[in-house]
Amino acid sequence: MLNNPKEIIIDEWDLKLEEALKGLKQCQNSKELESCKSCSLFFECELRKKYVLAVYESMNKGSGGGFEF
């Protein structure tokens, strides 16, 4: 069991990211695609939107705010 709350938060966000990636890869495999770019649903895809959100959240560990480049 982890005693450090920060480690639990990191694990939580990493697990969400892994789950989103797993769903995305399953979709790509079912459509025989190497990436989402060639999919006709690229901009409307809910799986892709969830994955992008999971990436952002894993980077800021759920602290909110914008993501600026």
Secondary structure, 3 states (H helix, E strand, C coil): CCCCHHHHHHHHHHHHHHHHHHHHHHHHHHCCCCCCCCCCCCCCCHHHHHHHHHHHHHHHCCCCCCCCC
